[in-house]
Amino acid sequence: MSVCHCARAFVLCLFSASALAASPDGVVAVSHPAAAAAGARMLAQGGNAIDAAAAVQFALNVVEPQSSGIGGGGFMLVYLAKTGKTVVVDSRERAPANARADLFAPDGLPLPFAQASTSGIAIGVPGTLRGVDLALRRWGTKPLSATLAPAIELAGHGFRVNRFLAEDIVNDGGRTQLQPETAAIFRPGGVPLAEGDWLVQADLARTLKRIAAGGPDAFYRGPLARAIVQAQQRTRSELGEAGRGQMTLADLARYRPTVREPLIGHYRGWTLAGMPPPSSGGLTILQMLGMLERFPLGDPAQGYGFGSPKTLHLMIEAMRLAFADRAVWIGDDDFVPVPRKGLLNPAYLATRAALIQPERRMETPLASDPTPWDTVGSSSKPGLTRAESPHTTHFSIVDRWGNVVSYTSTIEATWGSGITVPGYGFLLNNELTDFNFLPAADTARGGANDPAPGKRPRSSMAPMLLFKDGRFVAAYGSPGGATIINSVLNVTLNLIDHGMTMQQAIAAPRLSVTHAAGKVSCEGGKDHMRPEISIASQDALRKLGHAGLGALGANGCNDTIGSVQAVATEPASGARSGAADVRREGTVIRVNP
Ligand code: GLY
């Protein structure tokens, strides 16, 4: 097994990653080395990408507990080499059966977000364990218990706290301090764990062992289910009864993941397979690509190319237009009709792209009406949503047979609700805050993203697969709330328009706008993010009227956006490689069984 460890040795990793390009073997790319090792172990033991994905997800619950785990949900994109078929396992959390559209606004006014998002009312019925179990039973080769073994060892024996976990404990917005069980794990004796500290999670180890012995029913039924229901009764004192969760034992027992067809789109001769609703990820990315395809983004001779003002301006405007549509039209389309065809119709996208002016920032765009290009008949207005958290996690795996997993998973905010299930050692999500906080005004439609019983909140998660001439080329994705969509767009443009390798495409600085009226955020303040978005390009954007970049002549690109972990196959030779992101402790492991 050879390891490329990116977090502290980026240049070394760049070369190591390209050296890996000759490998015909399995590759895992994960945001934490111990979780990457868990996946590699499955591959080394003869398992496939689905087995490895299960082991990575459970290990992440232990070593990156602030981002994802069995208390949350996610979207797993699986490419099956034998049939050439791609499937989606949607394990998104669901609203309890008692949830109403005014879940977060019981008296007509939205509850205060900080309190609601750390109370039981925000907790959706978790889906991760059922989703992983379903994927394993359909396409894996190993039993659930085998894939849990590395996580059980990591939780029981412990692991060294890395910089990212330590920083997230310190910068927790109070979330590791609100509940005694959470504080006991991450702030023992009132002192936040620091980088290099050894963390043992005995309760979590016992929980994972129970699941290994009893299967998912040990989680969704019985004492553990009762403990979850009890934990989500917790409410911040400011909210009282309004903050109590409404989940019941029946909600947990009834939870099932959904297997879906991926959303397929095309860009400059490449094929993309992405996430359909209830995620907005796939539709929004394909909308932006559909608008941008009209422009020669990759051609410096025409003033475009990576980081040029013309390219960046177009990206920003396409983001603003697509996010305006997203706010109105996208929700869980098992519950509301989402005009998918209309949103992606080339004629509709031409009307949207025509709003982009080359010489100035357009006025705040509204959503348009794609329904004439679709079969859906009515329109709706956006409900009030809240800023989405920068957390979540993404990993990618290819096995020696060519099966691929691209998996984005979350407990929503960093630390989720902050509520650890007492005695069981895992955090519960606050995913329901991805619903409209104030229901949409259009009651005839109910609002595409208004809460409803059993409904899934709209997501931004966007695991992606890229194909050329029918062959798998790359799997990638990112954390980052709504910025996920833009991180995946940036990487896609870097690969296709700017001709970068996957490692270069990941390293390059990103740019993001997540609201029609929104400000630009961008990267470039750090040495490892190259080629830079120059001050001259930033000034050109400022002169076009874009906000968020600060004063003329200054470097306003100081954000950190997403963390992309990817695997790729060279179409001609079939050689496999991995690429990891220094924005977390990204790690690539190649496996020669
Ligand atoms: N909670 C993050 C997302 O679903 O996009």
Boltz pocket constraint, residues with backbone or C-beta under 6 A from the ligand:
constraints:
  - pocket:
      binder: B
      contacts: [[A, 388], [A, 389], [A, 391], [A, 392], [A, 410], [A, 411], [A, 412], [A, 413], [A, 431], [A, 434], [A, 458], [A, 459], [A, 460], [A, 461], [A, 481], [A, 482], [A, 484]]
      max_distance: 6.0
